Amino acid sequence: MSGTSIDAVDAALILTDGERVLDFGPAAERKYTPEERAVLKAAVDAARKWAWTGPQPEAAFRKANAVLTKTHSDAWQQLINGWNGPVPAIAGVHGQTVLHKPPANGARGNTLQILDADSLHSEFGVSLAYDFRSADVEAGGQGAPLAPAFHAALLQNLGDTRSNAVLNLGGVANVTYRSADGNLVAFDTGPANGPIDEWMEQHGAGTHDEDGKTAAAGRVDDMSIDLWMDKPWFDLPGPKSLDRFDFDATLARGMSLEDGAATLTAFSAETVAHAVRNFTERPDQIIVCGGGRRNPQLMRELRQRVPCGVKSAEDVGWLGDSIEAQAFAFLAVRTLRGLPISWPGTTSAPAPMAGGRLID
């Protein structure tokens, strides 16, 4: 899994039948070098300029695919080197999202995750599932989020009959909510790490706010947050999704480094709190996974603003850095078995949708 933060390839091994999570294997991470990250960011920039109009930026995508093949192969090898069991039956590879356009005003959306599936299939030597989002979008769905099927399986393993939510804090934040009666709802809540990371990079202060220290040293501009929260998107009912760049660092233009980081961090937390307040039945707790849970200031803001308990993935025995990678392993098996990976309540697809393409 390579997310919109473009910081690393995460890999994980699980034992599953696509319905239950039976056991967890090792996990691995292959961080991008600055040069590799620059190539991938250039592909995203080229894709945004293209936006499905005119010739596709093939040169930028070709360079990015070479980086994705190398880094994903490294992550795969690292994963297999830490595993003494049988060869995995299948690998699920998400690819790198370079464009995501949700449906709007009756028009179908579009989405693009780039990768060289044939090369990865050759490198891995096992069956490969990929292109998980296209079928959902082509049917009129949002194409995101797709992790809810896996989140539901994890929550089932907890044996907790309370209403729970799983919050993933990547470039964008998305939530999966399971009510006490087992009903599942999922949607993107707003920006998460994306604008914060972009803000830090623009100021030459690193690729992210290490331990939330910059935000902790700043002052939150609540008036700006109130203004940003006035955007109609936040009051749209779920399911709904965002592109990574629907909210970006330009929101904080004119603020100091510290105040901008503080305000963008608080804004990310407020978008989650707003979503939770609008649930028909508020969850008893939210379990947080993804890179954002390692930002103490973001977690503090969440606990202050969200009207329910907030726990990190590790608090319930999960590997918070690996859940997205585990999710696509889970979805790969569902693809292999022809099981749905999205539902009307998770992506607004018209019916439960199978998805993913398979190379045997």
C-alpha positions as CSV (number, residue, x, y, z in Angstrom):
1,M,0.0,0.0,0.0
2,S,1.3,3.4,-1.0
3,G,-1.0,6.2,0.3
4,T,-1.5,9.8,-0.7
5,S,1.1,11.0,1.8
6,I,3.7,9.3,-0.4
7,D,6.0,8.5,2.5
8,A,6.5,4.7,2.2
9,V,5.2,1.4,0.8
10,D,3.6,-0.6,3.6
11,A,3.3,-4.4,3.3
12,A,1.6,-6.9,5.6
13,L,0.7,-10.6,5.6
14,I,-2.5,-12.0,7.0
15,L,-4.4,-15.3,7.0
16,T,-7.9,-14.8,5.8
17,D,-10.7,-16.4,3.9
18,G,-11.9,-12.9,2.9
19,E,-14.7,-13.0,5.5
20,R,-12.7,-13.4,8.7
21,V,-9.2,-12.4,9.8
22,L,-7.8,-15.6,11.2
23,D,-4.2,-14.6,12.0
24,F,-1.6,-11.8,11.4
25,G,1.8,-12.3,9.9
26,P,4.8,-9.9,9.7
27,A,4.6,-6.4,8.4
28,A,7.2,-4.4,6.5
29,E,7.9,-0.8,5.4
30,R,10.0,0.5,2.6
31,K,10.4,4.3,2.9
32,Y,10.7,6.3,-0.2
33,T,14.0,8.2,-0.8
34,P,13.7,11.9,-1.4
35,E,14.4,11.2,-5.1
36,E,11.8,8.5,-5.4
37,R,9.2,10.7,-3.6
38,A,10.0,13.6,-6.0
39,V,9.3,11.3,-9.0
40,L,5.9,10.2,-7.5
41,K,4.9,13.8,-6.6
42,A,5.8,14.8,-10.2
43,A,3.4,12.2,-11.5
44,V,0.7,13.5,-9.2
45,D,1.3,17.0,-10.3
46,A,1.3,15.9,-14.0
47,A,-2.0,14.0,-13.4
48,R,-3.6,17.0,-11.8
49,K,-2.7,19.2,-14.8
50,W,-4.0,16.5,-17.2
51,A,-7.2,15.8,-15.3
52,W,-8.5,13.4,-18.0
53,T,-8.2,16.1,-20.6
54,G,-6.0,15.6,-23.6
55,P,-3.0,13.1,-23.8
56,Q,-2.1,11.2,-20.6
57,P,1.3,12.3,-19.2
58,E,2.9,9.0,-20.1
59,A,6.5,10.0,-19.4
60,A,5.7,11.0,-15.8
61,F,3.6,7.9,-15.2
62,R,6.3,5.6,-16.7
63,K,9.0,7.1,-14.4
64,A,6.6,6.7,-11.4
65,N,5.8,3.1,-12.4
66,A,9.5,2.2,-12.3
67,V,9.8,3.7,-8.8
68,L,6.6,1.8,-7.7
69,T,7.9,-1.5,-9.1
70,K,11.2,-1.1,-7.4
71,T,9.9,0.0,-4.0
72,H,7.0,-2.5,-3.9
73,S,9.3,-5.3,-4.8
74,D,11.7,-4.3,-2.0
75,A,8.8,-4.2,0.5
76,W,7.6,-7.6,-0.7
77,Q,11.0,-9.1,-0.4
78,Q,11.4,-7.7,3.1
79,L,8.1,-9.1,4.1
80,I,8.9,-12.6,2.7
81,N,12.3,-12.6,4.4
82,G,10.6,-12.2,7.7
83,W,8.2,-15.1,7.1
84,N,8.9,-18.8,7.7
85,G,5.5,-20.1,6.5
86,P,4.2,-21.0,3.1
87,V,4.3,-18.8,0.1
88,P,1.4,-16.4,0.1
89,A,-1.5,-17.3,-2.2
90,I,-2.1,-13.8,-3.5
91,A,-0.9,-10.2,-3.2
92,G,-3.1,-7.2,-3.2
93,V,-1.5,-4.0,-4.5
94,H,-3.4,-0.7,-4.4
95,G,-1.1,1.4,-6.6
96,Q,-0.5,5.1,-6.3
97,T,-3.5,7.3,-6.4
98,V,-2.7,10.3,-8.7
99,L,-6.2,11.5,-9.3
100,H,-9.6,10.9,-7.6
101,K,-12.7,12.7,-8.7
102,P,-15.9,11.8,-6.8
103,P,-19.3,11.8,-8.6
104,A,-21.0,15.2,-8.5
105,N,-24.2,16.8,-9.8
106,G,-25.3,13.5,-11.4
107,A,-22.0,13.0,-13.2
108,R,-20.0,9.9,-12.7
109,G,-16.7,10.3,-11.0
110,N,-13.3,9.0,-12.0
111,T,-10.2,7.6,-10.3
112,L,-6.7,6.6,-11.2
113,Q,-4.2,4.5,-9.4
114,I,-1.0,3.9,-11.4
115,L,1.3,0.8,-11.2
116,D,2.8,-1.7,-13.6
117,A,0.8,-4.8,-12.6
118,D,2.5,-7.2,-15.0
119,S,5.9,-6.3,-13.7
120,L,4.8,-6.7,-10.1
121,H,3.2,-10.0,-10.8
122,S,6.5,-11.2,-12.3
123,E,8.5,-9.8,-9.4
124,F,6.3,-11.4,-6.7
125,G,5.7,-14.7,-8.4
126,V,2.2,-15.1,-6.9
127,S,-1.3,-14.1,-8.1
128,L,-1.9,-10.4,-8.0
129,A,-5.1,-8.4,-7.4
130,Y,-5.1,-4.7,-8.2
131,D,-7.3,-1.8,-9.6
132,F,-9.7,-2.1,-6.7
133,R,-11.6,1.2,-7.2
134,S,-12.5,1.4,-10.9
135,A,-15.5,-0.9,-10.9
136,D,-17.2,1.0,-8.0
137,V,-16.6,4.4,-9.7
138,E,-17.9,3.1,-13.1
139,A,-21.1,1.9,-11.4
140,G,-21.6,5.4,-9.9
141,G,-20.0,4.9,-6.5
142,Q,-17.4,7.1,-4.8
143,G,-14.6,4.5,-5.2
144,A,-13.6,5.2,-1.5
145,P,-13.2,4.3,1.2
146,L,-12.5,0.6,0.6
147,A,-11.1,-0.4,3.9
148,P,-14.5,-0.8,5.7
149,A,-14.8,-4.5,4.8
150,F,-11.6,-5.1,6.7
151,H,-12.4,-2.7,9.5
152,A,-15.7,-4.7,10.1
153,A,-13.7,-7.9,10.2
154,L,-11.3,-6.4,12.8
155,L,-14.2,-5.1,14.9
156,Q,-15.9,-8.5,14.8
157,N,-12.7,-10.1,16.2
158,L,-12.8,-7.7,19.1
159,G,-16.1,-9.3,20.2
160,D,-17.3,-5.9,21.3
161,T,-21.1,-5.4,20.9
162,R,-20.9,-1.6,21.4
163,S,-21.1,0.8,18.5
164,N,-17.5,1.4,17.3
165,A,-15.8,3.5,14.7
166,V,-12.5,3.0,13.0
167,L,-10.8,6.2,11.9
168,N,-7.9,6.2,9.4
169,L,-5.7,9.2,9.4
170,G,-3.7,9.2,6.1
171,G,-3.5,12.1,3.6
172,V,-7.3,12.1,3.9
173,A,-9.3,10.9,7.0
174,N,-12.0,8.3,6.6
175,V,-14.2,6.6,9.1
176,T,-16.0,3.3,9.3
177,Y,-18.9,3.2,11.7
178,R,-20.5,0.0,13.0
179,S,-23.6,0.4,15.0
180,A,-24.6,-1.9,17.8
181,D,-26.9,-3.8,15.4
182,G,-24.0,-4.4,13.0
183,N,-25.0,-1.8,10.4
184,L,-21.9,-0.4,8.5
185,V,-21.5,3.1,7.2
186,A,-18.2,4.7,5.9
187,F,-17.1,7.9,4.3
188,D,-14.2,10.4,4.1
189,T,-14.5,13.0,6.9
190,G,-12.1,15.6,5.6
191,P,-8.3,16.2,5.4
192,A,-5.9,14.5,7.8
193,N,-2.1,14.6,7.3
194,G,-2.1,15.9,3.7
195,P,-2.3,19.7,4.3
196,I,-0.1,19.5,7.4
197,D,2.6,17.7,5.5
198,E,2.4,20.1,2.6
199,W,2.6,23.1,5.0
200,M,5.7,21.8,6.6
201,E,7.4,21.0,3.2
202,Q,6.5,24.5,1.8
203,H,8.3,26.0,4.8
204,G,11.4,23.8,4.5
205,A,10.5,22.2,7.9
206,G,10.6,18.6,6.8
207,T,8.1,16.2,5.2
208,H,5.8,16.2,8.2
209,D,5.3,17.7,11.7
210,E,7.5,15.4,13.8
211,D,5.6,14.5,16.9
212,G,3.3,17.4,16.4
213,K,5.8,19.7,17.9
214,T,5.3,22.6,15.5
215,A,1.6,22.6,15.9
216,A,2.0,22.3,19.7
217,A,4.0,25.5,19.6
218,G,1.4,27.5,17.6
219,R,-2.0,29.1,18.2
220,V,-5.1,27.7,16.7
221,D,-7.1,30.2,14.6
222,D,-10.6,29.2,15.4
223,M,-12.2,31.8,13.2
224,S,-10.4,30.3,10.2
225,I,-11.6,26.8,11.1
226,D,-15.2,28.0,11.4
227,L,-14.8,29.5,7.9
228,W,-13.4,26.3,6.4
229,M,-16.1,24.2,8.1
230,D,-18.7,26.3,6.2
231,K,-17.9,24.5,3.0
232,P,-21.1,22.7,1.9
233,W,-19.2,19.4,1.5
234,F,-19.1,18.8,5.2
235,D,-22.8,18.8,5.5
236,L,-23.4,16.4,2.7
237,P,-24.6,13.0,3.9
238,G,-22.2,10.0,3.5
239,P,-21.0,8.1,1.7
240,K,-18.7,10.7,0.2
241,S,-15.1,10.9,-0.7
242,L,-12.3,13.5,-1.3
243,D,-9.3,13.9,-3.5
244,R,-6.1,14.5,-1.5
245,F,-6.0,18.1,-2.9
246,D,-9.6,19.1,-2.2
247,F,-8.2,20.7,0.9
248,D,-4.6,21.8,0.9
249,A,-2.0,24.0,2.7
250,T,-3.1,27.2,1.0
251,L,-5.9,27.3,3.6
252,A,-3.3,28.6,6.1
253,R,-1.7,31.2,3.8
254,G,-0.5,34.2,5.7
255,M,-0.1,32.3,9.1
256,S,3.2,31.7,10.8
257,L,4.7,28.2,10.5
258,E,3.6,27.3,14.0
259,D,0.1,28.8,13.8
260,G,-0.5,27.3,10.4
261,A,0.5,23.8,11.6
262,A,-1.7,24.3,14.8
263,T,-4.7,25.4,12.8
264,L,-4.5,22.8,10.1
265,T,-4.1,20.1,12.8
266,A,-7.1,21.3,14.7
267,F,-9.1,21.6,11.4
268,S,-8.4,17.9,10.7
269,A,-9.7,17.0,14.2
270,E,-12.7,19.2,13.8
271,T,-13.8,17.6,10.6
272,V,-13.8,14.2,12.3
273,A,-15.7,15.6,15.3
274,H,-18.3,17.2,13.0
275,A,-18.8,13.8,11.3
276,V,-19.3,12.1,14.6
277,R,-21.7,14.7,15.9
278,N,-23.9,14.0,12.9
279,F,-24.1,10.2,13.3
280,T,-27.6,9.1,14.1
281,E,-26.1,7.0,17.0
282,R,-22.8,8.2,18.3
283,P,-20.2,5.5,18.7
284,D,-18.9,4.5,22.1
285,Q,-15.3,4.8,20.9
286,I,-13.2,5.6,17.9
287,I,-10.1,3.5,17.1
288,V,-7.5,5.5,15.3
289,C,-5.1,4.0,12.7
290,G,-2.8,5.4,10.1
291,G,0.1,7.8,10.3
292,G,-1.9,10.6,12.0
293,R,-2.2,8.6,15.2
294,R,1.5,9.1,15.8
295,N,1.0,12.9,15.9
296,P,0.4,13.6,19.6
297,Q,-1.0,17.1,18.9
298,L,-3.6,15.7,16.4
299,M,-4.6,13.0,18.9
300,R,-5.0,15.7,21.6
301,E,-7.2,17.8,19.4
302,L,-9.3,14.7,18.6
303,R,-9.8,13.8,22.2
304,Q,-10.8,17.4,23.0
305,R,-13.3,17.7,20.1
306,V,-14.7,14.3,19.4
307,P,-17.8,13.4,21.6
308,C,-16.7,9.9,22.4
309,G,-13.7,7.9,23.5
310,V,-10.6,7.9,21.3
311,K,-8.1,5.0,21.3
312,S,-5.1,4.3,19.1
313,A,-5.0,1.0,17.2
314,E,-2.4,-0.3,19.5
315,D,-4.7,0.1,22.5
316,V,-6.8,-2.7,21.1
317,G,-3.9,-4.9,19.8
318,W,-3.9,-3.8,16.2
319,L,-0.8,-2.8,14.1
320,G,-1.8,0.8,13.3
321,D,0.8,1.4,10.6
322,S,-0.1,-1.8,8.8
323,I,-3.9,-1.7,8.7
324,E,-4.2,-0.3,5.2
325,A,-1.8,-2.8,3.8
326,Q,-3.6,-5.6,5.7
327,A,-6.9,-4.3,4.3
328,F,-5.8,-4.7,0.7
329,A,-4.5,-8.2,1.4
330,F,-8.1,-8.9,2.7
331,L,-9.6,-7.3,-0.3
332,A,-7.4,-9.3,-2.6
333,V,-8.9,-12.6,-1.2
334,R,-12.4,-11.1,-1.6
335,T,-11.5,-10.3,-5.2
336,L,-10.2,-13.9,-5.7
337,R,-13.5,-15.2,-4.3
338,G,-15.7,-12.7,-6.2
339,L,-17.0,-11.2,-2.9
340,P,-18.2,-7.6,-2.6
341,I,-15.6,-5.0,-1.6
342,S,-18.0,-2.0,-1.5
343,W,-21.6,-1.4,-0.6
344,P,-24.2,1.3,-0.9
345,G,-23.5,2.3,2.7
346,T,-19.7,2.6,2.2
347,T,-19.3,4.1,-1.3
348,S,-22.9,4.8,-2.4
349,A,-22.5,2.1,-5.0
350,P,-25.9,1.1,-6.3
351,A,-25.5,-2.5,-5.0
352,P,-22.8,-4.6,-3.3
353,M,-19.9,-4.5,-5.7
354,A,-17.2,-6.9,-6.4
355,G,-14.0,-5.2,-7.6
356,G,-10.4,-5.6,-8.4
357,R,-8.6,-7.1,-11.4
358,L,-6.8,-10.4,-11.1
359,I,-3.6,-11.7,-12.7
360,D,-3.1,-15.4,-12.0
